[in-house]
């Protein structure tokens, strides 16, 4: 007598497939959703400046106001920029421009999933497109703010060093770190909306702890905080290549690049394994 066949049903567990299979799936998803990612980017970009009097010029207003405030505090003696060898506006605008690439991108990506709302519950698509497209607006704002940097350099008659050509290698690890944290925070924000509300405040606090608008301190607790802050090394590297033509702390920069790559890859895998359950939390 033939024994009856036993069929065993198991929940889908992508980890059993192996990490090579996971990254292959991610690659094909990103490739297949290129058009959708581009459409999300255009939607977010035009919505950000729709019915706005200043429009795209807001990309210049934010860094200008931030730097202007610290210039006034510096002149009033309330705030000391520390030991810098260039005019303070040049030093500050370089720092705030690269910082805004991180902060704006992180806030946008962290809110990207929850902002999609009903779209997630009604349409099946790769949620990675939402996070990646949100980073596009931050990148466009960054490119526009580079114009402000050029104008300030012209005003102070400062010629950038040849190392400025290596700036793209500074931008990439910043983007990896930003989108890596963005993947994780977008998941947390889908579960608890407090993340999205508290994030701008936390990023502002982090900016004050990072030598963005002041030189690296030589005494105090900030020395130790700065030592383990990858954002400091990225911003410092951008300044060094532009103003000096070389990296003053190459070891810290290379380690920070490695940290960014690890954060990005781990976050990408975690997001890929959990994005199918996001709709249940929106």
LUMNUNU-821137 format. One record per residue (C-alpha): residue in three letters; chain; x, y, z. Coordinates in steps of 0.1 Angstrom, whole numbers, plus 5000, padded with zeros to 4 digits. Each point is the difference from the previous one (the first is absolute). Example, Ala and Ser with C-alpha at 12.3 -4.5 7.8 and 13.67 -1.06 7.14 Angstrom:
% LUMNUNU-821137
REC vose sekol    x    y    z
REC  ALA     A 5123 4955 5078
REC  SER     A 5014 5034 4993
% end
This chain:
% LUMNUNU-821137
REC vose sekol    x    y    z
REC  UNK     A 5000 5000 5000
REC  UNK     A 5014 5034 4990
REC  UNK     A 5007 5023 5029
REC  UNK     A 4982 5033 4998
REC  UNK     A 5022 5030 4992
REC  UNK     A 5006 5024 5028
REC  UNK     A 5002 5037 4990
REC  UNK     A 5016 5023 5025
REC  UNK     A 4993 5037 4998
REC  UNK     A 5026 5024 5014
REC  UNK     A 4999 5038 5003
REC  UNK     A 5022 5018 4975
REC  UNK     A 5034 5004 5016
REC  UNK     A 5023 5019 4977
REC  UNK     A 5030 4994 5023
REC  UNK     A 5000 4963 4992
REC  UNK     A 5006 5010 4964
REC  UNK     A 5034 5015 5009
REC  UNK     A 5013 5035 4998
REC  UNK     A 5010 4996 4963
REC  UNK     A 4964 4993 4991
REC  UNK     A 4988 5029 5021
REC  UNK     A 5023 5025 4983
REC  UNK     A 4991 4986 4966
REC  UNK     A 4963 5006 5008
REC  UNK     A 5008 5035 5012
REC  UNK     A 5019 5008 4968
REC  UNK     A 4972 4988 4978
REC  UNK     A 4974 5019 5020
REC  UNK     A 5020 5032 4997
REC  UNK     A 5005 4994 4963
REC  UNK     A 4964 4993 4994
REC  UNK     A 4988 5030 5020
REC  UNK     A 5023 5026 4984
REC  UNK     A 4971 5018 4983
REC  UNK     A 4979 4999 5032
REC  UNK     A 5028 5015 5020
REC  UNK     A 5004 5028 4975
REC  UNK     A 4963 5008 5001
REC  UNK     A 5001 5001 5038
REC  UNK     A 5029 5024 4998
REC  UNK     A 4983 5023 4976
REC  UNK     A 4968 5000 5021
REC  UNK     A 5019 5008 5032
REC  UNK     A 5022 5027 4984
REC  UNK     A 4972 5019 4984
REC  UNK     A 4977 4997 5030
REC  UNK     A 5027 5015 5022
REC  UNK     A 5000 5032 4981
REC  UNK     A 4964 5001 4988
REC  UNK     A 4981 5032 5010
REC  UNK     A 5032 5014 5015
REC  UNK     A 5010 5036 4994
REC  UNK     A 5037 4993 5002
REC  UNK     A 4998 4966 4984
REC  UNK     A 5033 4984 4994
REC  UNK     A 5018 5030 5016
REC  UNK     A 4992 4984 5034
REC  UNK     A 5030 4978 4994
REC  UNK     A 5021 5032 5005
REC  UNK     A 4980 5015 5028
REC  UNK     A 5005 4972 5025
REC  UNK     A 5039 4999 5000
REC  UNK     A 5001 5038 4997
REC  UNK     A 4979 5006 5031
REC  UNK     A 5019 4973 5020
REC  UNK     A 5034 5014 4991
REC  UNK     A 4989 5036 5004
REC  UNK     A 4987 4992 5035
REC  UNK     A 5034 4986 5011
REC  UNK     A 5019 5029 4983
REC  UNK     A 4980 5024 5022
REC  UNK     A 5006 4979 5031
REC  UNK     A 5037 4998 4992
REC  UNK     A 5003 5038 4995
REC  UNK     A 4981 5006 5032
REC  UNK     A 5024 4978 5020
REC  UNK     A 4973 4976 5010
REC  UNK     A 5014 4972 4979
REC  UNK     A 5036 4991 4990
REC  UNK     A 5007 4982 4968
REC  UNK     A 5034 4989 5013
REC  UNK     A 5032 4998 4980
REC  UNK     A 4991 5004 4963
REC  UNK     A 5023 5013 4973
REC  UNK     A 4975 5013 4976
REC  UNK     A 4972 5026 5002
REC  UNK     A 4972 4986 5022
REC  UNK     A 4972 5001 4973
REC  UNK     A 5022 4978 4977
REC  UNK     A 5006 4975 5028
REC  UNK     A 4964 5000 5012
REC  UNK     A 4983 4997 4966
REC  UNK     A 5022 4970 4991
REC  UNK     A 4990 4983 5032
REC  UNK     A 4963 5008 4999
REC  UNK     A 4996 4990 4963
REC  UNK     A 5013 4965 5006
REC  UNK     A 4981 4997 5032
REC  UNK     A 4968 5009 4983
REC  UNK     A 5005 4972 4975
REC  UNK     A 4999 4976 5030
REC  UNK     A 4973 5017 5021
REC  UNK     A 4976 5008 4972
REC  UNK     A 5004 4966 4984
REC  UNK     A 4996 4982 5034
REC  UNK     A 4968 5018 5009
REC  UNK     A 4985 4995 4965
REC  UNK     A 5008 4963 4999
REC  UNK     A 4988 4993 5035
REC  UNK     A 4966 5015 4992
REC  UNK     A 4998 4986 4965
REC  UNK     A 4981 4968 5008
REC  UNK     A 4975 5016 5024
REC  UNK     A 4994 5028 4975
REC  UNK     A 4990 4975 4973
REC  UNK     A 4970 4990 5022
REC  UNK     A 4972 4983 4980
REC  UNK     A 5023 4993 4971
REC  UNK     A 5018 4973 5020
REC  UNK     A 4968 4983 5011
REC  UNK     A 4984 5000 4965
REC  UNK     A 5029 4995 4976
REC  UNK     A 5027 4974 5000
REC  UNK     A 5034 5014 4992
REC  UNK     A 5035 5001 5014
REC  UNK     A 5001 5024 5030
REC  UNK     A 5037 5006 4994
REC  UNK     A 4989 5023 4972
REC  UNK     A 4985 5024 5026
REC  UNK     A 5031 5002 5021
REC  UNK     A 5024 5004 4971
REC  UNK     A 4979 5025 4981
REC  UNK     A 4998 5022 5032
REC  UNK     A 5037 5003 5000
REC  UNK     A 4999 5015 4965
REC  UNK     A 4985 5033 5012
REC  UNK     A 5028 5004 5026
REC  UNK     A 5026 4993 4973
REC  UNK     A 4985 5027 4977
REC  UNK     A 4999 5025 5029
REC  UNK     A 5037 4992 5007
REC  UNK     A 5009 5006 4964
REC  UNK     A 4983 5033 5000
REC  UNK     A 5018 5010 5032
REC  UNK     A 5033 4994 4983
REC  UNK     A 4992 5031 4980
REC  UNK     A 4999 5019 5033
REC  UNK     A 5034 4986 5008
REC  UNK     A 5014 5012 4967
REC  UNK     A 4987 5035 5005
REC  UNK     A 5015 5002 5035
REC  UNK     A 5034 4988 4987
REC  UNK     A 4998 5026 4973
REC  UNK     A 4991 5027 5025
REC  UNK     A 5029 4992 5022
REC  UNK     A 5023 4993 4971
REC  UNK     A 5009 4966 5012
REC  UNK     A 5012 4974 4974
REC  UNK     A 4990 4964 5009
REC  UNK     A 5027 4974 4999
REC  UNK     A 5001 4972 4974
REC  UNK     A 4988 4976 5027
REC  UNK     A 4965 5014 4994
REC  UNK     A 4998 4976 4971
REC  UNK     A 4998 4972 5025
REC  UNK     A 4969 5013 5017
REC  UNK     A 4978 4974 4983
REC  UNK     A 5018 4974 5021
REC  UNK     A 4989 5019 5031
REC  UNK     A 4964 5002 4988
REC  UNK     A 4996 4963 4995
REC  UNK     A 5007 4988 5036
REC  UNK     A 4977 5028 5013
REC  UNK     A 4972 4988 4977
REC  UNK     A 5007 4964 5012
REC  UNK     A 4998 5010 5036
REC  UNK     A 4969 5021 4994
REC  UNK     A 4980 4974 4981
REC  UNK     A 5011 4973 5023
REC  UNK     A 4986 5018 5031
REC  UNK     A 4971 5010 4978
REC  UNK     A 4990 4964 4994
REC  UNK     A 5000 4991 5037
REC  UNK     A 4983 5032 5012
REC  UNK     A 4973 4997 4973
REC  UNK     A 4991 4966 5015
REC  UNK     A 5000 5014 5036
REC  UNK     A 4979 5029 4989
REC  UNK     A 4974 4977 4985
REC  UNK     A 4996 4984 5034
REC  UNK     A 5003 5031 5021
REC  UNK     A 4994 5035 4985
REC  UNK     A 5020 5015 5029
REC  UNK     A 5032 4993 4980
REC  UNK     A 4990 5024 4972
REC  UNK     A 4990 5027 5024
REC  UNK     A 5031 4998 5022
REC  UNK     A 5025 4995 4971
REC  UNK     A 5004 5037 4991
REC  UNK     A 5007 5009 5036
REC  UNK     A 5025 4972 5004
REC  UNK     A 5018 5009 4967
REC  UNK     A 5003 5037 5012
REC  UNK     A 5015 4988 5033
REC  UNK     A 5024 4977 4981
REC  UNK     A 5011 5029 4978
REC  UNK     A 5010 5020 5031
REC  UNK     A 5021 4970 5012
REC  UNK     A 5017 4997 4966
REC  UNK     A 5026 5025 4989
REC  UNK     A 4979 5013 4971
REC  UNK     A 5001 5037 5008
REC  UNK     A 5030 5001 5023
REC  UNK     A 5035 4984 5000
REC  UNK     A 5007 4968 5017
REC  UNK     A 5004 5008 5038
REC  UNK     A 5034 4992 5016
REC  UNK     A 4986 4995 5035
REC  UNK     A 4968 4987 5016
REC  UNK     A 4976 4972 4995
REC  UNK     A 4994 5009 4963
REC  UNK     A 5034 4986 4992
REC  UNK     A 4989 4965 5008
REC  UNK     A 4966 5004 4984
REC  UNK     A 5016 5013 4968
REC  UNK     A 5025 4971 4999
REC  UNK     A 4971 4975 4995
REC  UNK     A 4978 5022 4978
REC  UNK     A 5003 4990 4963
REC  UNK     A 4982 5032 4989
REC  UNK     A 5029 5021 5014
REC  UNK     A 5025 4981 4978
REC  UNK     A 4978 5005 4969
REC  UNK     A 4995 5037 5005
REC  UNK     A 5037 5005 5010
REC  UNK     A 5011 4981 4969
REC  UNK     A 4979 5022 4978
REC  UNK     A 5016 5031 5015
REC  UNK     A 5035 4985 4999
REC  UNK     A 4998 4991 4963
REC  UNK     A 4985 5033 4990
REC  UNK     A 5022 5023 5021
REC  UNK     A 5032 4980 5004
REC  UNK     A 5000 4973 4973
REC  UNK     A 5006 4971 5024
REC  UNK     A 4983 4982 5029
REC  UNK     A 5012 5010 5035
REC  UNK     A 4985 4968 5016
REC  UNK     A 5001 4973 4973
REC  UNK     A 4997 4971 5024
REC  UNK     A 4968 5013 5016
REC  UNK     A 4986 5007 4966
REC  UNK     A 5007 4965 4986
REC  UNK     A 4985 4983 5031
REC  UNK     A 4969 5022 4997
REC  UNK     A 4996 4990 4964
REC  UNK     A 5001 4963 5011
REC  UNK     A 4974 5008 5027
REC  UNK     A 4978 5016 4974
REC  UNK     A 5002 4970 4976
REC  UNK     A 4992 4976 5029
REC  UNK     A 4970 5021 5012
REC  UNK     A 4987 5003 4964
REC  UNK     A 5002 4962 4992
REC  UNK     A 4986 4989 5034
REC  UNK     A 4971 5025 4998
REC  UNK     A 4993 4990 4964
REC  UNK     A 4997 4963 5009
REC  UNK     A 4979 5007 5031
REC  UNK     A 4977 5023 4980
REC  UNK     A 4997 4974 4972
REC  UNK     A 4990 4972 5024
REC  UNK     A 4974 5021 5018
REC  UNK     A 4985 5023 4974
REC  UNK     A 4972 4975 4991
REC  UNK     A 4986 5006 5035
REC  UNK     A 5002 5038 4999
REC  UNK     A 4964 5003 4987
REC  UNK     A 4987 4984 5032
REC  UNK     A 5015 5028 5020
REC  UNK     A 4989 5030 4979
% end
